[in-house]
């Protein structure tokens, strides 16, 4: 996330797994590892809203790692 400033934060509706800085940004924002971001994207797709929803729903249930991984 260090390479992002307030002027160049990801503004897209999708997470680009080919951009390391973007994966790191979203992993920090969503409090998961970059590997978890990649695995959730594989399950629900690249849409940020879908990824956020899946992570929040799974973490609320207390089994993020068991549900997706």
SENU-444815 format. One record per residue: residue number from 1; chain; y, z, x of N, C-alpha, C in turn. Coordinates in pm, 1 decimal, decimal comma. Example, Ala and Ser with C-alpha at 12.3 -4.5 7.8 and 13.67 -1.06 7.14 Angstrom:
# residues 2
(1 "A" (-569,0 780,0 1319,0) (-450,0 780,0 1230,0) (-330,0 780,0 1320,0))
(2 "A" (-225,0 708,0 1285,0) (-106,0 714,0 1367,0) (3,0 787,0 1290,0))
This chain:
# residues 69
(1 "A" (-118,4 0,0 81,7) (0,0 0,0 0,0) (124,6 0,0 86,0))
(2 "A" (112,9 30,7 208,9) (228,6 38,0 296,8) (306,5 -92,6 304,0))
(3 "A" (240,8 -204,8 283,0) (307,8 -333,1 293,3) (382,7 -372,3 167,5))
(4 "A" (373,2 -293,6 61,9) (443,9 -323,1 -61,5) (570,9 -241,1 -69,5))
(5 "A" (677,6 -305,0 -107,8) (802,9 -235,2 -136,3) (828,7 -250,2 -284,2))
(6 "A" (935,8 -189,6 -332,9) (966,9 -201,3 -474,7) (997,4 -345,5 -512,8))
(7 "A" (1025,3 -429,7 -414,5) (1059,7 -568,4 -443,0) (940,2 -662,9 -438,9))
(8 "A" (830,6 -619,8 -383,2) (717,0 -712,1 -376,6) (586,4 -650,0 -425,6))
(9 "A" (594,2 -558,4 -520,9) (474,0 -504,0 -582,4) (405,8 -613,2 -663,4))
(10 "A" (275,9 -606,1 -678,8) (207,3 -706,3 -759,5) (263,6 -708,2 -901,6))
(11 "A" (305,9 -823,1 -945,9) (361,9 -837,7 -1079,6) (270,5 -919,5 -1170,0))
(12 "A" (154,4 -953,1 -1120,5) (62,4 -1037,8 -1194,7) (-20,6 -956,0 -1292,4))
(13 "A" (-73,9 -1025,6 -1388,7) (-161,7 -962,3 -1486,1) (-305,5 -958,5 -1436,8))
(14 "A" (-329,4 -1013,3 -1318,0) (-464,0 -1015,5 -1263,6) (-464,9 -959,1 -1122,0))
(15 "A" (-578,2 -901,1 -1085,4) (-596,1 -848,1 -950,9) (-661,0 -956,0 -865,4))
(16 "A" (-598,3 -988,4 -754,8) (-651,2 -1088,7 -662,2) (-733,2 -1017,3 -555,2))
(17 "A" (-863,6 -1028,7 -563,1) (-952,0 -960,4 -468,7) (-944,7 -1018,3 -328,6))
(18 "A" (-883,9 -1135,3 -313,3) (-870,8 -1198,2 -182,0) (-749,1 -1147,6 -105,2))
(19 "A" (-665,7 -1067,9 -170,7) (-547,3 -1009,6 -107,0) (-574,1 -861,4 -81,1))
(20 "A" (-602,4 -827,5 42,7) (-636,4 -689,3 79,2) (-527,4 -592,1 36,9))
(21 "A" (-402,7 -628,6 58,7) (-293,0 -538,8 22,2) (-287,9 -514,1 -128,0))
(22 "A" (-320,6 -614,4 -203,9) (-320,0 -599,4 -348,9) (-433,4 -507,7 -394,7))
(23 "A" (-551,2 -524,5 -337,8) (-664,6 -437,6 -371,5) (-631,7 -293,0 -332,8))
(24 "A" (-571,6 -274,9 -216,0) (-532,7 -140,2 -172,4) (-428,1 -80,4 -265,6))
(25 "A" (-330,3 -161,3 -308,3) (-228,0 -112,7 -401,6) (-291,8 -62,7 -530,6))
(26 "A" (-377,6 -144,7 -591,1) (-438,0 -107,2 -718,1) (-535,1 9,3 -701,6))
(27 "A" (-603,7 17,5 -588,9) (-695,9 130,3 -569,4) (-617,5 261,4 -559,9))
(28 "A" (-503,2 258,8 -491,5) (-420,1 379,2 -484,9) (-360,3 412,3 -620,8))
(29 "A" (-310,9 311,6 -689,5) (-248,6 333,2 -820,1) (-349,0 389,5 -920,6))
(30 "A" (-472,5 342,8 -914,5) (-574,4 384,9 -1010,5) (-664,5 496,5 -958,1))
(31 "A" (-635,7 542,3 -835,8) (-707,9 655,3 -776,9) (-858,2 630,0 -763,7))
(32 "A" (-891,5 511,0 -715,4) (-1030,0 474,9 -686,3) (-1031,8 404,7 -551,2))
(33 "A" (-1148,5 380,5 -498,7) (-1158,8 312,2 -370,0) (-1144,4 161,0 -388,9))
(34 "A" (-1111,1 88,9 -282,7) (-1108,7 -57,6 -292,0) (-1243,9 -115,2 -335,1))
(35 "A" (-1352,1 -56,9 -288,8) (-1484,9 -103,9 -331,0) (-1504,6 -85,0 -481,3))
(36 "A" (-1455,3 26,0 -534,7) (-1466,7 48,5 -679,3) (-1383,5 -52,5 -757,2))
(37 "A" (-1264,2 -85,7 -706,1) (-1182,8 -189,1 -770,5) (-1263,2 -319,0 -777,1))
(38 "A" (-1321,5 -358,0 -666,1) (-1397,5 -482,9 -662,3) (-1515,5 -479,7 -758,7))
(39 "A" (-1583,5 -368,3 -765,4) (-1699,7 -359,0 -853,0) (-1659,9 -359,1 -1000,4))
(40 "A" (-1549,8 -293,3 -1033,5) (-1503,5 -293,3 -1172,5) (-1456,7 -433,5 -1211,3))
(41 "A" (-1387,9 -501,6 -1120,6) (-1344,8 -639,0 -1147,5) (-1467,0 -726,8 -1174,5))
(42 "A" (-1573,9 -706,9 -1102,1) (-1695,8 -784,3 -1125,8) (-1752,7 -756,8 -1264,6))
(43 "A" (-1732,4 -635,6 -1315,5) (-1785,3 -598,4 -1446,7) (-1697,2 -646,3 -1562,1))
(44 "A" (-1563,5 -631,8 -1547,6) (-1474,8 -657,8 -1661,9) (-1380,2 -774,8 -1640,9))
(45 "A" (-1374,8 -830,3 -1520,4) (-1285,1 -941,4 -1492,6) (-1161,1 -897,7 -1417,6))
(46 "A" (-1071,7 -993,5 -1393,5) (-956,6 -972,7 -1306,8) (-833,8 -915,5 -1377,4))
(47 "A" (-835,2 -908,2 -1507,8) (-719,9 -861,2 -1583,5) (-690,5 -715,3 -1553,2))
(48 "A" (-565,9 -688,8 -1513,4) (-526,4 -552,5 -1474,3) (-546,4 -454,1 -1588,8))
(49 "A" (-509,5 -493,1 -1707,8) (-523,3 -404,1 -1824,0) (-669,6 -369,1 -1848,7))
(50 "A" (-757,8 -467,4 -1836,6) (-901,0 -441,9 -1855,9) (-956,1 -350,2 -1747,2))
(51 "A" (-913,8 -373,4 -1623,0) (-960,1 -290,1 -1511,6) (-910,8 -146,5 -1530,1))
(52 "A" (-782,1 -130,9 -1561,3) (-727,3 3,6 -1584,4) (-800,4 73,6 -1697,6))
(53 "A" (-822,3 2,8 -1806,1) (-891,2 62,3 -1921,3) (-1032,8 104,7 -1888,7))
(54 "A" (-1104,1 20,7 -1815,8) (-1242,1 53,8 -1779,6) (-1247,8 175,5 -1688,2))
(55 "A" (-1156,6 180,5 -1592,1) (-1155,3 294,1 -1499,5) (-1116,9 422,1 -1572,7))
(56 "A" (-1014,7 415,1 -1655,7) (-972,7 534,3 -1730,0) (-1081,0 581,4 -1826,2))
(57 "A" (-1142,1 488,4 -1897,5) (-1247,8 525,5 -1991,7) (-1365,5 589,3 -1919,6))
(58 "A" (-1404,4 531,1 -1808,6) (-1518,7 583,6 -1734,1) (-1488,3 717,2 -1670,3))
(59 "A" (-1367,5 731,3 -1615,1) (-1334,2 858,1 -1550,7) (-1316,4 967,8 -1655,1))
(60 "A" (-1270,5 933,3 -1775,4) (-1260,0 1032,3 -1882,6) (-1396,5 1082,4 -1925,3))
(61 "A" (-1496,4 997,0 -1909,5) (-1632,3 1036,3 -1943,1) (-1699,9 1109,2 -1827,5))
(62 "A" (-1637,5 1103,9 -1710,0) (-1688,2 1178,4 -1596,2) (-1798,6 1109,5 -1518,7))
(63 "A" (-1816,1 979,1 -1538,4) (-1923,9 914,6 -1465,4) (-1886,3 773,8 -1421,4))
(64 "A" (-1770,3 757,2 -1362,3) (-1727,1 625,7 -1314,5) (-1829,9 564,0 -1221,5))
(65 "A" (-1876,1 639,8 -1123,3) (-1969,1 582,2 -1026,3) (-2103,3 548,6 -1089,2))
(66 "A" (-2148,3 623,8 -1187,1) (-2276,0 596,0 -1249,9) (-2265,9 478,1 -1346,4))
(67 "A" (-2151,3 462,9 -1412,7) (-2136,8 360,5 -1513,9) (-2127,0 220,8 -1453,9))
(68 "A" (-2048,2 209,0 -1348,2) (-2023,5 77,1 -1291,6) (-2104,8 45,8 -1167,4))
(69 "A" (-2152,8 146,3 -1098,9) (-2207,6 117,0 -967,3) (-2353,7 146,7 -961,0))
